[in-house]
Amino acid sequence: MLIFITIVMLNVWTIPADDIFLPDINILEELGKMKIMETRLGSMEKEMERLRTENAAQGKELDTLRETTNDIKTKMDDLLKQNEVSKVAFSVSLSSSNGPHSSLHTLIYKHIFLNTGDAYDANTGIFTAPMKGVYVFRLFSKAHGSSDKAVVAGLFKNGQHEISTYARQNSGFIGSSNGVSLLLEKGDTIYVNLYPGYWIFDNEHHHSTFSGHLLFPM
């Protein structure tokens, strides 16, 4: 109504005082025109308000889309990092013969075929689990046959025996292999011990090997 009154006043002021009473000035017609203008202005205000409301809604949708996109990116980055961390595998060989010893002796496999994830330590012969998961280990041991000696090497987890390779014959080369899947916690250690009084053979052809890999994380 304020707009309408203002428009009326402006239009009245634009008409000279003497012309108001001229016969060709139709006050009702002029008022009708102003009423139409007021209606149009009201429609424009409503349209502008509608557009402001739509823009606000679109802004909220854009904010939600940005948050969703950021969440997806974060999850993808986490998956990529987990995939990199979960790449754990090693395969090594002794490269030289060892034993016999008077006590339990940890074998150090010095030749490295593969050590993805650097979980195997070639200085100590110990594999340390970098994460909780199921791991697969394989052990192959070879030795010269002897009537009084055999090849006996055992896989140990945190100082506890898990599996062994054992073979004995009077002459010629002999070999024994074994494998196991183990659930390991992060920090668990796996290594191979040669039992007292026994020996194991290897040379540049890598007859005696120790291998393992992460099957899947937990």
MDTraj code that builds the backbone (N, CA, C; nanometers):
import mdtraj as md
import numpy as np

residues = "MET LEU ILE PHE ILE THR ILE VAL MET LEU ASN VAL TRP THR ILE PRO ALA ASP ASP ILE PHE LEU PRO ASP ILE ASN ILE LEU GLU GLU LEU GLY LYS MET LYS ILE MET GLU THR ARG LEU GLY SER MET GLU LYS GLU MET GLU ARG LEU ARG THR GLU ASN ALA ALA GLN GLY LYS GLU LEU ASP THR LEU ARG GLU THR THR ASN ASP ILE LYS THR LYS MET ASP ASP LEU LEU LYS GLN ASN GLU VAL SER LYS VAL ALA PHE SER VAL SER LEU SER SER SER ASN GLY PRO HIS SER SER LEU HIS THR LEU ILE TYR LYS HIS ILE PHE LEU ASN THR GLY ASP ALA TYR ASP ALA ASN THR GLY ILE PHE THR ALA PRO MET LYS GLY VAL TYR VAL PHE ARG LEU PHE SER LYS ALA HIS GLY SER SER ASP LYS ALA VAL VAL ALA GLY LEU PHE LYS ASN GLY GLN HIS GLU ILE SER THR TYR ALA ARG GLN ASN SER GLY PHE ILE GLY SER SER ASN GLY VAL SER LEU LEU LEU GLU LYS GLY ASP THR ILE TYR VAL ASN LEU TYR PRO GLY TYR TRP ILE PHE ASP ASN GLU HIS HIS HIS SER THR PHE SER GLY HIS LEU LEU PHE PRO MET".split()
xyz = np.array([
    [0.0844, -0.1201, 0.0000],
    [0.0000, 0.0000, 0.0000],
    [0.0875, 0.1246, 0.0000],
    [0.2019, 0.1172, 0.0717],
    [0.2929, 0.2321, 0.0760],
    [0.3455, 0.2632, -0.0633],
    [0.3780, 0.1572, -0.1381],
    [0.4254, 0.1767, -0.2757],
    [0.3190, 0.2446, -0.3588],
    [0.1967, 0.1954, -0.3426],
    [0.0857, 0.2495, -0.4204],
    [0.0673, 0.3976, -0.3921],
    [0.0666, 0.4362, -0.2652],
    [0.0466, 0.5767, -0.2277],
    [0.1591, 0.6623, -0.2829],
    [0.2829, 0.6074, -0.2749],
    [0.3980, 0.6822, -0.3264],
    [0.3848, 0.7070, -0.4749],
    [0.3464, 0.6003, -0.5476],
    [0.3307, 0.6153, -0.6929],
    [0.2225, 0.7169, -0.7265],
    [0.1131, 0.7106, -0.6498],
    [0.0048, 0.8082, -0.6733],
    [0.0559, 0.9490, -0.6547],
    [0.1296, 0.9683, -0.5469],
    [0.1806, 1.1018, -0.5193],
    [0.2766, 1.1478, -0.6264],
    [0.3651, 1.0586, -0.6702],
    [0.4599, 1.0957, -0.7748],
    [0.3890, 1.1320, -0.9036],
    [0.2916, 1.0529, -0.9390],
    [0.2169, 1.0819, -1.0614],
    [0.1374, 1.2111, -1.0489],
    [0.0833, 1.2326, -0.9320],
    [0.0072, 1.3579, -0.9126],
    [0.0997, 1.4766, -0.9237],
    [0.2197, 1.4642, -0.8628],
    [0.3136, 1.5765, -0.8674],
    [0.3618, 1.6054, -1.0090],
    [0.3668, 1.5029, -1.0950],
    [0.4132, 1.5250, -1.2316],
    [0.3097, 1.5919, -1.3194],
    [0.1858, 1.6003, -1.2717],
    [0.0802, 1.6674, -1.3482],
    [0.0681, 1.8105, -1.2981],
    [0.0801, 1.9062, -1.3852],
    [0.0662, 2.0461, -1.3426],
    [-0.0680, 2.0674, -1.2751],
    [-0.0682, 2.1583, -1.1759],
    [-0.1911, 2.1825, -1.0997],
    [-0.3076, 2.2248, -1.1877],
    [-0.2792, 2.3079, -1.2885],
    [-0.3883, 2.3556, -1.3755],
    [-0.4452, 2.2448, -1.4609],
    [-0.3569, 2.1394, -1.4909],
    [-0.4029, 2.0324, -1.5804],
    [-0.4925, 1.9328, -1.5116],
    [-0.4907, 1.9331, -1.3775],
    [-0.5715, 1.8341, -1.3054],
    [-0.7191, 1.8505, -1.3391],
    [-0.7547, 1.9715, -1.3611],
    [-0.8974, 1.9972, -1.3838],
    [-0.9330, 2.0052, -1.5321],
    [-0.8333, 1.9740, -1.6177],
    [-0.8654, 1.9732, -1.7601],
    [-0.9523, 1.8535, -1.7931],
    [-1.0383, 1.8686, -1.8904],
    [-1.1311, 1.7588, -1.9228],
    [-1.0644, 1.6351, -1.9792],
    [-0.9375, 1.6498, -2.0383],
    [-0.8735, 1.5323, -2.0982],
    [-0.7923, 1.4518, -1.9967],
    [-0.7895, 1.4925, -1.8720],
    [-0.7195, 1.4163, -1.7683],
    [-0.8202, 1.3261, -1.6991],
    [-0.8000, 1.1910, -1.7162],
    [-0.8905, 1.0916, -1.6573],
    [-0.8236, 1.0360, -1.5320],
    [-0.8658, 1.0902, -1.4163],
    [-0.8044, 1.0502, -1.2903],
    [-0.8216, 0.9016, -1.2646],
    [-0.9376, 0.8503, -1.2914],
    [-0.9630, 0.7079, -1.2662],
    [-0.8737, 0.6196, -1.3532],
    [-0.8547, 0.6648, -1.4799],
    [-0.7681, 0.5865, -1.5691],
    [-0.6247, 0.5854, -1.5198],
    [-0.5793, 0.7049, -1.4750],
    [-0.4436, 0.7137, -1.4225],
    [-0.4269, 0.6277, -1.2979],
    [-0.5303, 0.6324, -1.2116],
    [-0.5239, 0.5491, -1.0916],
    [-0.5218, 0.4002, -1.1270],
    [-0.5958, 0.3649, -1.2317],
    [-0.5962, 0.2243, -1.2752],
    [-0.4597, 0.1808, -1.3243],
    [-0.3943, 0.2689, -1.3993],
    [-0.2613, 0.2376, -1.4488],
    [-0.1642, 0.2174, -1.3330],
    [-0.1779, 0.3072, -1.2325],
    [-0.0897, 0.2954, -1.1170],
    [-0.1168, 0.1670, -1.0390],
    [-0.2412, 0.1279, -1.0348],
    [-0.2770, 0.0032, -0.9666],
    [-0.2132, -0.1162, -1.0362],
    [-0.2154, -0.1116, -1.1699],
    [-0.1522, -0.2203, -1.2466],
    [-0.0024, -0.2249, -1.2177],
    [0.0596, -0.1050, -1.2138],
    [0.2017, -0.0993, -1.1848],
    [0.2321, -0.1550, -1.0461],
    [0.1451, -0.1197, -0.9505],
    [0.1643, -0.1713, -0.8145],
    [0.1552, -0.3233, -0.8120],
    [0.0585, -0.3771, -0.8872],
    [0.0414, -0.5231, -0.8926],
    [0.1654, -0.5885, -0.9526],
    [0.2183, -0.5265, -1.0591],
    [0.3378, -0.5816, -1.1234],
    [0.4580, -0.5771, -1.0289],
    [0.4718, -0.4652, -0.9576],
    [0.5806, -0.4552, -0.8619],
    [0.5690, -0.5614, -0.7526],
    [0.4446, -0.5842, -0.7061],
    [0.4238, -0.6883, -0.6057],
    [0.4625, -0.8248, -0.6583],
    [0.4293, -0.8510, -0.7857],
    [0.4659, -0.9799, -0.8470],
    [0.6165, -0.9940, -0.8573],
    [0.6815, -0.8821, -0.8943],
    [0.8276, -0.8857, -0.9052],
    [0.8922, -0.9134, -0.7700],
    [0.8391, -0.8522, -0.6637],
    [0.8920, -0.8766, -0.5302],
    [0.8757, -1.0227, -0.4894],
    [0.7593, -1.0794, -0.5221],
    [0.7370, -1.2206, -0.4910],
    [0.8334, -1.3098, -0.5690],
    [0.8549, -1.2747, -0.6982],
    [0.9461, -1.3546, -0.7800],
    [1.0886, -1.3465, -0.7257],
    [1.1274, -1.2246, -0.6854],
    [1.2615, -1.2091, -0.6280],
    [1.2760, -1.2895, -0.4986],
    [1.1729, -1.2908, -0.4177],
    [1.1763, -1.3685, -0.2943],
    [1.1854, -1.5181, -0.3236],
    [1.1123, -1.5612, -0.4279],
    [1.1171, -1.7026, -0.4673],
    [1.2575, -1.7401, -0.5139],
    [1.3180, -1.6513, -0.5926],
    [1.4522, -1.6782, -0.6416],
    [1.5536, -1.6832, -0.5263],
    [1.5356, -1.5911, -0.4278],
    [1.6246, -1.5945, -0.3114],
    [1.6106, -1.7268, -0.2352],
    [1.4869, -1.7755, -0.2223],
    [1.4630, -1.9019, -0.1530],
    [1.5266, -2.0182, -0.2298],
    [1.5103, -2.0174, -0.3634],
    [1.5694, -2.1239, -0.4457],
    [1.7216, -2.1208, -0.4371],
    [1.7777, -1.9998, -0.4405],
    [1.9238, -1.9891, -0.4310],
    [1.9747, -2.0408, -0.2964],
    [1.9006, -2.0108, -0.1902],
    [1.9402, -2.0601, -0.0578],
    [1.9357, -2.2120, -0.0536],
    [1.8295, -2.2717, -0.1131],
    [1.8171, -2.4174, -0.1158],
    [1.9292, -2.4799, -0.1979],
    [1.9608, -2.4182, -0.3134],
    [2.0691, -2.4705, -0.3974],
    [2.2028, -2.4595, -0.3253],
    [2.2179, -2.3502, -0.2461],
    [2.3416, -2.3360, -0.1689],
    [2.3576, -2.4485, -0.0683],
    [2.2463, -2.4850, -0.0026],
    [2.2514, -2.5958, 0.0932],
    [2.2841, -2.7270, 0.0229],
    [2.2253, -2.7476, -0.0966],
    [2.2535, -2.8701, -0.1723],
    [2.3999, -2.8762, -0.2120],
    [2.4548, -2.7603, -0.2523],
    [2.5960, -2.7565, -0.2891],
    [2.6850, -2.7876, -0.1682],
    [2.6479, -2.7328, -0.0527],
    [2.7255, -2.7611, 0.0692],
    [2.7212, -2.9102, 0.1026],
    [2.6023, -2.9699, 0.0894],
    [2.5888, -3.1143, 0.1157],
    [2.6717, -3.1952, 0.0165],
    [2.6683, -3.1535, -0.1110],
    [2.7458, -3.2229, -0.2141],
    [2.8953, -3.2123, -0.1857],
    [2.9396, -3.0941, -0.1425],
    [3.0814, -3.0774, -0.1099],
    [3.1211, -3.1681, 0.0065],
    [3.0364, -3.1747, 0.1093],
    [3.0661, -3.2605, 0.2245],
    [3.0727, -3.4071, 0.1829],
    [2.9763, -3.4487, 0.0982],
    [2.9757, -3.5879, 0.0503],
    [3.1004, -3.6181, -0.0307],
    [3.1381, -3.5251, -0.1181],
    [3.2582, -3.5432, -0.2006],
    [3.3830, -3.5540, -0.1132],
    [3.3905, -3.4691, -0.0106],
    [3.5059, -3.4729, 0.0798],
    [3.5108, -3.6049, 0.1565],
    [3.3934, -3.6553, 0.1987],
    [3.3884, -3.7839, 0.2701],
    [3.4368, -3.8970, 0.1800],
    [3.3896, -3.8960, 0.0549],
    [3.4305, -4.0003, -0.0399],
    [3.5808, -3.9945, -0.0632],
    [3.6348, -3.8738, -0.0811],
    [3.7787, -3.8580, -0.1033],
    [3.8579, -3.9095, 0.0166],
    [3.8102, -3.8767, 0.1378],
    [3.8797, -3.9229, 0.2589],
    [3.8810, -4.0752, 0.2667],
    [3.7651, -4.1372, 0.2368],
    [3.7569, -4.2832, 0.2412],
    [3.8467, -4.3465, 0.1347],
    [3.8516, -4.2866, 0.0156],
    [3.9379, -4.3389, -0.0901],
    [4.0842, -4.3284, -0.0497],
    [4.1222, -4.2155, 0.0117],
    [4.2603, -4.2000, 0.0572],
    [4.2944, -4.3051, 0.1629],
    [4.1992, -4.3304, 0.2544],
    [4.2212, -4.4316, 0.3583],
    [4.2384, -4.5702, 0.2971],
    [4.1549, -4.6008, 0.1960],
    [4.1651, -4.7313, 0.1301],
    [4.2977, -4.7462, 0.0569],
    [4.3422, -4.6387, -0.0091],
    [4.4702, -4.6436, -0.0793],
    [4.5849, -4.6641, 0.0188],
    [4.5782, -4.5938, 0.1337],
    [4.6827, -4.6105, 0.2343],
    [4.6823, -4.7523, 0.2903],
    [4.5608, -4.8043, 0.3175],
    [4.5502, -4.9405, 0.3711],
    [4.6038, -5.0419, 0.2714],
    [4.5754, -5.0178, 0.1418],
    [4.6237, -5.1087, 0.0381],
    [4.7755, -5.1088, 0.0326],
    [4.8361, -4.9901, 0.0491],
    [4.9812, -4.9824, 0.0474],
    [5.0409, -5.0525, 0.1689],
    [4.9810, -5.0270, 0.2863],
    [5.0327, -5.0859, 0.4096],
    [5.0195, -5.2380, 0.4081],
    [4.9120, -5.2901, 0.3459],
    [4.8848, -5.4336, 0.3490],
    [4.9685, -5.5134, 0.2495],
    [5.0567, -5.4482, 0.1768],
    [5.1442, -5.5205, 0.0839],
    [5.2655, -5.5720, 0.1609],
    [5.2521, -5.6936, 0.2127],
    [5.3577, -5.7529, 0.2951],
    [5.3909, -5.8916, 0.2389],
    [5.5143, -5.9113, 0.1970],
    [5.5582, -6.0421, 0.1456],
    [5.7106, -6.0470, 0.1485],
    [5.7641, -6.1648, 0.1786],
    [5.9091, -6.1807, 0.1755],
    [5.9439, -6.3228, 0.1318],
    [6.0612, -6.3377, 0.0754],
    [6.1124, -6.4688, 0.0368],
    [6.2644, -6.4611, 0.0410],
    [6.3262, -6.5521, 0.1197],
    [6.4700, -6.5438, 0.1446],
    [6.5316, -6.6839, 0.1436],
    [6.6635, -6.6871, 0.1313],
    [6.7352, -6.8154, 0.1402],
    [6.8608, -6.7975, 0.2250],
    [6.9149, -6.9115, 0.2740],
    [7.0315, -6.9066, 0.3619],
    [7.1589, -6.8644, 0.2885],
    [7.1794, -6.9166, 0.1699],
    [7.2975, -6.8901, 0.0864],
    [7.4223, -6.9653, 0.1323],
    [7.4213, -7.0237, 0.2545],
    [7.5351, -7.1031, 0.3017],
    [7.4853, -7.2050, 0.4036],
    [7.5630, -7.3100, 0.4231],
    [7.5232, -7.4158, 0.5163],
    [7.5382, -7.3691, 0.6604],
    [7.4679, -7.4395, 0.7504],
    [7.4673, -7.3982, 0.8898],
    [7.4524, -7.5208, 0.9793],
    [7.5240, -7.5193, 1.0939],
    [7.5132, -7.6261, 1.1909],
    [7.6216, -7.7326, 1.1767],
    [7.6226, -7.8312, 1.2680],
    [7.5317, -7.8401, 1.3838],
    [7.5733, -7.7461, 1.4970],
    [7.4774, -7.7171, 1.5881],
    [7.5016, -7.6304, 1.7031],
    [7.4643, -7.7067, 1.8310],
    [7.5190, -7.6597, 1.9410],
    [7.4937, -7.7277, 2.0682],
    [7.3614, -7.6844, 2.1312],
    [7.3016, -7.5787, 2.0796],
    [7.1741, -7.5300, 2.1328],
    [7.0862, -7.4806, 2.0178],
    [6.9639, -7.4478, 2.0503],
    [6.8710, -7.3965, 1.9504],
    [6.9305, -7.2719, 1.8855],
    [6.9315, -7.2684, 1.7523],
    [7.0012, -7.1614, 1.6809],
    [6.9076, -7.0979, 1.5770],
    [6.8895, -6.9659, 1.5866],
    [6.8043, -6.8951, 1.4902],
    [6.8789, -6.8785, 1.3581],
    [6.8171, -6.9242, 1.2515],
    [6.8779, -6.9150, 1.1192],
    [6.8557, -6.7761, 1.0597],
    [6.9627, -6.7218, 1.0029],
    [6.9535, -6.5906, 0.9376],
    [6.9627, -6.6118, 0.7871],
    [6.8502, -6.5939, 0.7216],
    [6.8440, -6.6089, 0.5757],
    [6.8891, -6.4773, 0.5134],
    [7.0079, -6.4778, 0.4546],
    [7.0708, -6.3538, 0.4117],
    [7.0369, -6.3121, 0.2683],
    [7.0084, -6.4096, 0.1834],
    [6.9769, -6.3727, 0.0450],
    [6.8278, -6.3378, 0.0351],
    [6.7999, -6.2193, -0.0109],
    [6.6614, -6.1715, -0.0184],
    [6.6136, -6.1721, -0.1631],
    [6.5132, -6.2527, -0.1901],
    [6.4463, -6.2483, -0.3206],
    [6.3438, -6.1344, -0.3237],
    [6.2751, -6.1193, -0.2119],
    [6.1659, -6.0225, -0.2025],
    [6.1462, -5.9845, -0.0561],
    [6.1248, -5.8561, -0.0311],
    [6.0953, -5.8114, 0.1054],
    [6.0036, -5.6886, 0.0994],
    [5.8880, -5.7066, 0.0419],
    [5.7911, -5.5978, 0.0297],
    [5.7339, -5.5634, 0.1668],
    [5.7452, -5.4386, 0.2039],
    [5.6986, -5.3955, 0.3361],
    [5.8089, -5.3946, 0.4403],
    [5.9275, -5.4502, 0.4053],
    [6.0441, -5.4514, 0.4959],
    [6.0131, -5.5093, 0.6336],
    [5.9298, -5.6119, 0.6377],
    [5.8955, -5.6735, 0.7664],
    [5.9962, -5.7811, 0.8070],
    [6.0752, -5.8296, 0.7107],
    [6.1782, -5.9291, 0.7417],
    [6.3116, -5.8573, 0.7626],
    [6.3812, -5.8925, 0.8714],
    [6.5099, -5.8319, 0.9050],
    [6.6220, -5.9296, 0.8691],
    [6.7008, -5.8946, 0.7676],
    [6.8085, -5.9828, 0.7223],
    [6.9246, -5.9867, 0.8205],
    [6.9261, -5.9006, 0.9198],
    [7.0323, -5.9022, 1.0198],
    [7.0032, -6.0003, 1.1336],
    [6.8760, -6.0258, 1.1566],
    [6.8375, -6.1139, 1.2676],
    [6.7666, -6.2414, 1.2211],
    [6.7147, -6.2415, 1.0980],
    [6.6378, -6.3557, 1.0491],
    [6.4937, -6.3557, 1.0991],
    [6.4510, -6.2453, 1.1561],
    [6.3179, -6.2388, 1.2185],
    [6.2201, -6.1582, 1.1329],
    [6.1019, -6.2136, 1.1145],
    [5.9910, -6.1435, 1.0503],
    [5.9001, -6.0883, 1.1600],
    [5.8676, -5.9592, 1.1528],
    [5.7801, -5.8951, 1.2510],
    [5.6526, -5.8487, 1.1818],
    [5.5392, -5.8976, 1.2281],
    [5.4107, -5.8642, 1.1658],
    [5.3831, -5.7143, 1.1782],
    [5.3635, -5.6434, 1.0677],
    [5.3372, -5.4993, 1.0741],
    [5.1927, -5.4659, 1.1096],
    [5.1035, -5.5648, 1.1031],
    [4.9626, -5.5425, 1.1347],
    [4.8972, -5.6752, 1.1704],
    [4.7817, -5.6667, 1.2325],
    [4.7063, -5.7875, 1.2633],
    [4.6496, -5.8461, 1.1347],
    [4.6614, -5.9783, 1.1205],
    [4.6087, -6.0421, 1.0001],
    [4.6458, -6.1890, 0.9945],
    [4.6016, -6.2532, 0.8890],
    [4.6346, -6.3940, 0.8640],
    [4.7523, -6.3987, 0.7677],
    [4.8573, -6.4671, 0.8073],
    [4.9801, -6.4766, 0.7288],
    [5.0054, -6.6225, 0.6894],
    [5.0660, -6.6394, 0.5746],
    [5.1039, -6.7725, 0.5254],
    [5.2565, -6.7818, 0.5234],
    [5.3105, -6.8924, 0.5768],
    [5.4556, -6.9127, 0.5793],
    [5.4900, -7.0485, 0.5184],
    [5.6027, -7.0506, 0.4465],
    [5.6511, -7.1755, 0.3859],
    [5.8001, -7.1897, 0.4177],
    [5.8375, -7.3135, 0.4477],
    [5.9750, -7.3421, 0.4876],
    [6.0246, -7.4641, 0.4117],
    [6.1424, -7.4509, 0.3509],
    [6.2030, -7.5650, 0.2829],
    [6.3468, -7.5799, 0.3302],
    [6.3833, -7.7002, 0.3743],
    [6.5171, -7.7247, 0.4281],
    [6.5815, -7.8417, 0.3554],
    [6.7099, -7.8275, 0.3261],
    [6.7843, -7.9320, 0.2554],
    [6.9160, -7.9601, 0.3279],
    [6.9638, -8.0854, 0.3198],
    [7.0907, -8.1205, 0.3858],
    [7.1521, -8.2430, 0.3188],
    [7.2778, -8.2667, 0.3514],
    [7.3446, -8.3901, 0.3082],
    [7.2940, -8.5052, 0.3952],
    [7.2686, -8.6174, 0.3334],
    [7.2283, -8.7343, 0.4103],
    [7.3423, -8.7859, 0.4969],
    [7.3089, -8.8306, 0.6177],
    [7.4096, -8.8828, 0.7100],
    [7.3403, -8.9793, 0.8049],
    [7.4106, -9.0821, 0.8437],
    [7.3516, -9.1808, 0.9334],
    [7.3300, -9.1251, 1.0740],
    [7.4060, -9.0210, 1.1102],
    [7.3933, -8.9687, 1.2459],
    [7.3399, -8.8250, 1.2519],
    [7.3116, -8.7675, 1.1378],
    [7.2589, -8.6308, 1.1378],
    [7.1360, -8.6228, 1.0481],
    [7.0484, -8.5329, 1.0818],
    [6.9287, -8.5076, 1.0007],
    [6.9118, -8.3570, 0.9867],
    [6.8188, -8.3170, 0.9029],
    [6.7868, -8.1754, 0.8936],
    [6.6569, -8.1530, 0.9701],
    [6.6655, -8.0746, 1.0753],
    [6.5479, -8.0447, 1.1577],
    [6.5462, -7.8951, 1.1856],
    [6.4536, -7.8250, 1.1210],
    [6.4389, -7.6812, 1.1424],
    [6.2922, -7.6532, 1.1742],
    [6.2690, -7.5675, 1.2707],
    [6.1319, -7.5396, 1.3128],
    [6.0945, -7.3926, 1.2985],
    [5.9693, -7.3689, 1.2637],
    [5.9161, -7.2331, 1.2563],
    [5.8618, -7.1950, 1.3943],
    [5.9052, -7.0797, 1.4450],
    [5.8667, -7.0350, 1.5792],
    [5.7902, -6.9024, 1.5720],
    [5.6910, -6.8908, 1.6588],
    [5.6145, -6.7666, 1.6737],
    [5.6307, -6.7182, 1.8177],
    [5.6934, -6.6032, 1.8346],
    [5.7145, -6.5454, 1.9681],
    [5.7772, -6.6459, 2.0651],
    [5.8698, -6.7257, 2.0127],
    [5.9403, -6.8213, 2.0974],
    [5.8733, -6.9565, 2.1114],
    [5.7551, -6.9724, 2.0507],
    [5.6826, -7.0991, 2.0597],
    [5.6884, -7.1730, 1.9259],
    [5.7169, -7.3039, 1.9340],
    [5.7258, -7.3860, 1.8131],
    [5.5892, -7.3991, 1.7462],
    [5.5887, -7.3871, 1.6125],
    [5.4651, -7.4025, 1.5352],
    [5.4711, -7.5247, 1.4430],
    [5.5698, -7.5310, 1.3538],
    [5.5843, -7.6445, 1.2615],
    [5.7334, -7.6764, 1.2454],
    [5.7619, -7.7937, 1.1874],
    [5.9012, -7.8328, 1.1640],
    [5.9192, -7.8933, 1.0257],
    [6.0417, -7.8842, 0.9765],
    [6.0848, -7.9645, 0.8617],
    [6.1824, -8.0680, 0.9179],
    [6.1641, -8.1939, 0.8778],
    [6.2500, -8.3011, 0.9292],
    [6.2739, -8.4023, 0.8171],
    [6.4013, -8.4403, 0.8019],
    [6.4340, -8.5459, 0.7045],
    [6.5656, -8.6105, 0.7463],
    [6.5748, -8.7452, 0.7261],
    [6.6976, -8.8171, 0.7568],
    [6.7156, -8.9317, 0.6568],
    [6.8375, -8.9463, 0.6076],
    [6.8747, -9.0622, 0.5267],
    [7.0269, -9.0776, 0.5328],
    [7.0762, -9.1951, 0.4987],
    [7.2184, -9.2255, 0.5181],
    [7.3100, -9.1494, 0.4237],
    [7.2665, -9.1245, 0.3014],
    [7.3545, -9.0562, 0.2054],
    [7.2702, -8.9823, 0.1024],
    [7.3397, -8.8968, 0.0262],
    [7.2699, -8.8191, -0.0758],
    [7.1995, -8.6981, -0.0137],
    [7.1539, -8.6109, -0.0980],
    [7.0818, -8.4929, -0.0483],
    [6.9401, -8.5308, -0.0075],
    [6.8925, -8.4664, 0.0978],
    [6.7552, -8.4863, 0.1442],
    [6.6920, -8.3490, 0.1679],
    [6.5636, -8.3450, 0.1567],
    [6.4938, -8.2180, 0.1773],
    [6.3602, -8.2395, 0.2444],
    [6.3116, -8.1363, 0.3081],
    [6.1819, -8.1423, 0.3743],
    [6.1184, -8.0034, 0.3678],
    [5.9865, -8.0006, 0.3491],
    [5.9173, -7.8715, 0.3417],
    [5.7905, -7.8760, 0.4268],
    [5.7438, -7.7581, 0.4624],
    [5.6227, -7.7469, 0.5422],
    [5.5678, -7.6049, 0.5275],
    [5.4434, -7.5885, 0.5632],
    [5.3812, -7.4565, 0.5545],
    [5.2659, -7.4446, 0.6518],
    [5.2297, -7.3204, 0.6845],
    [5.1227, -7.2983, 0.7812],
    [5.0653, -7.1572, 0.7627],
    [4.9380, -7.1424, 0.7980],
    [4.8745, -7.0107, 0.8040],
    [4.8518, -6.9761, 0.9514],
    [4.8888, -6.8547, 0.9903],
    [4.8803, -6.8131, 1.1298],
    [4.8124, -6.6770, 1.1420],
    [4.7324, -6.6636, 1.2468],
    [4.6762, -6.5335, 1.2825],
    [4.7767, -6.4617, 1.3717],
    [4.8271, -6.3504, 1.3252],
    [4.9272, -6.2754, 1.4000],
    [4.8728, -6.1395, 1.4433],
    [4.9148, -6.0978, 1.5603],
    [4.8896, -5.9626, 1.6061],
    [5.0053, -5.8740, 1.5592],
    [4.9810, -5.7448, 1.5535],
    [5.0885, -5.6533, 1.5175],
    [5.2025, -5.6674, 1.6177],
    [5.3247, -5.6858, 1.5647],
    [5.4413, -5.7003, 1.6515],
    [5.4817, -5.8430, 1.6796],
    [5.3977, -5.9418, 1.6430],
    [5.4366, -6.0818, 1.6600],
    [5.5587, -6.1130, 1.5731],
    [5.6445, -6.2020, 1.6235],
    [5.7664, -6.2356, 1.5505],
    [5.7627, -6.3811, 1.5039],
    [5.8158, -6.4014, 1.3832],
    [5.8255, -6.5350, 1.3222],
    [5.9691, -6.5558, 1.2756],
    [6.0257, -6.6730, 1.3066],
    [6.1621, -6.7026, 1.2643],
    [6.1819, -6.8541, 1.2631],
    [6.2967, -6.8968, 1.2114],
    [6.3266, -7.0396, 1.1978],
    [6.4451, -7.0741, 1.2875],
    [6.4252, -7.1768, 1.3688],
    [6.5339, -7.2259, 1.4545],
    [6.5834, -7.3613, 1.4047],
    [6.7159, -7.3780, 1.4041],
    [6.7768, -7.5078, 1.3764],
    [6.7977, -7.5773, 1.5106],
    [6.7476, -7.7015, 1.5191],
    [6.7571, -7.7729, 1.6469],
    [6.9009, -7.8202, 1.6739],
    [6.9363, -7.8364, 1.8015],
    [7.0732, -7.8766, 1.8388],
    [7.1121, -8.0106, 1.7746],
    [7.2346, -8.0164, 1.7252],
    [7.2882, -8.1398, 1.6704],
    [7.2504, -8.1651, 1.5252],
    [7.1745, -8.0763, 1.4634],
    [7.1328, -8.0956, 1.3244],
    [7.1932, -7.9880, 1.2352],
    [7.1823, -8.0096, 1.1071],
    [7.2392, -7.9134, 1.0126],
    [7.1461, -7.8896, 0.8957],
    [7.1808, -7.7858, 0.8190],
    [7.1016, -7.7480, 0.7023],
    [7.1981, -7.7000, 0.5940],
    [7.1676, -7.7346, 0.4702],
    [7.2576, -7.7054, 0.3586],
    [7.2003, -7.5958, 0.2691],
    [7.2930, -7.5114, 0.2195],
    [7.2556, -7.4165, 0.1141],
    [7.3825, -7.3629, 0.0491],
    [7.3661, -7.3110, -0.0711],
    [7.4766, -7.2457, -0.1421],
    [7.4175, -7.1416, -0.2364],
    [7.4923, -7.1035, -0.3374],
    [7.4456, -6.9993, -0.4287],
    [7.3234, -7.0418, -0.5109],
    [7.2864, -7.1677, -0.5047],
    [7.1686, -7.2152, -0.5788],
    [7.0407, -7.2095, -0.4945],
    [7.0526, -7.1690, -0.3693],
    [6.9371, -7.1395, -0.2840],
    [6.8429, -7.2598, -0.2655],
    [6.8938, -7.3620, -0.1984],
    [6.8150, -7.4832, -0.1736],
    [6.7228, -7.4698, -0.0516],
    [6.7651, -7.3937, 0.0491],
    [6.6885, -7.3824, 0.1736],
    [6.6297, -7.2413, 0.1828],
    [6.4969, -7.2338, 0.1839],
    [6.4294, -7.1040, 0.1751],
    [6.3238, -7.0870, 0.2851],
    [6.2898, -6.9623, 0.3074],
    [6.1902, -6.9231, 0.4067],
    [6.1084, -6.8099, 0.3446],
    [5.9753, -6.8279, 0.3371],
    [5.8898, -6.7295, 0.2705],
    [5.7625, -6.7058, 0.3503],
    [5.7031, -6.5906, 0.3291],
    [5.5764, -6.5607, 0.3958],
    [5.5118, -6.4382, 0.3333],
    [5.3801, -6.4264, 0.3521],
    [5.3100, -6.3082, 0.3040],
    [5.1788, -6.2904, 0.3812],
    [5.1304, -6.1686, 0.3814],
    [5.0017, -6.1388, 0.4445],
    [4.8899, -6.1859, 0.3515],
    [4.8064, -6.2750, 0.4024],
    [4.6943, -6.3252, 0.3228],
    [4.5812, -6.2229, 0.3215],
    [4.5452, -6.1740, 0.4410],
    [4.4482, -6.0645, 0.4505],
    [4.4565, -6.0023, 0.5905],
    [4.4365, -5.8705, 0.6005],
    [4.4383, -5.8050, 0.7325],
    [4.3095, -5.8326, 0.8091],
    [4.3140, -5.8133, 0.9406],
    [4.1997, -5.8359, 1.0271],
    [4.1630, -5.7054, 1.0982],
])
top = md.Topology()
chain = top.add_chain()
for i, resn in enumerate(residues, 1):
    res = top.add_residue(resn, chain, resSeq=i)
    for name in ("N", "CA", "C"):
        top.add_atom(name, md.element.get_by_symbol(name[0]), res)
traj = md.Trajectory(xyz[None], top)
